[in-house]
Amino acid sequence: MKIPTRVRQQGIRFNITPLIDIVFLLIVFFLAATHLTQNEKLEAVELPLASQHESEPEETPRRMIITITLDKKLHLRGKEISAEELDAQLLSIDDTKRKETEIRIRGDQRIPYQIVERVLISCARAGISNVQFAVLNE
């Protein structure tokens, strides 16, 4: 009885399927990350200048960015919202997550303080005390 033998192929063969999978996942990740970061900065505002500032912490907490444009409109996550909708959004945050949440206000330097005050009052009503302002360094 003759034992069947396989014909051996010469050379080395690479299986690049896992490599293609990883590259595809990286592309999807970076597309999603870029989209999310661009949503927060769609509204062009002229930030105020500050002579003193704190550096960004290495560990960033849960952050919500509220943008106030020169036409006195509020924007949250790239969408225009009213003051009442802002109240509802802040109150809808789970109680345990409110303590960890940071509110970052990006306000145009030419807007009146009454608009910023309204946002601060909304944060206080929701029990959020970690409020920061986005500024430019002098």
C-alpha positions, 0 to 999 in steps of 0.5 A: 500500500502506497502512502499518499504524499502531499506536494510541498509548496516552496516559499513562505505564505503569509496570512494577511487576513488579521492584518486587514481586519485590524487596519479596517477597525483602526480606520473605523475608529479614527473616523468615528473619533474625528466625527465626534470631536468635530461635532463639538466645535462646529460653531465658531466662537471668539473665546475670551483671553485669560491671564491665568489658567489651569492646565488640562488634567490628565484624566478627563471626566465626563464632559459636556460642552455647551457653546454660546454663539454671538447670536445668543444661541445655545448649542449642545453636542452640535445641536441648537437647544433652548434654555429649557431643553438644556435644563431637561438635558442636565436633569436627565443625567443620572445622579451618580454621574452628575458628580463626575460630569464637567460642564465646559462653557465655550462662550463668545467673548462678546456675549452678555453675561446674562446668557452665561448666567442662565447656563450657570443657573441651569447647572446649579439646579441640576446639582452640577458644580464642576463648571469650566470656561474655555479660554485662550491664553494671553 
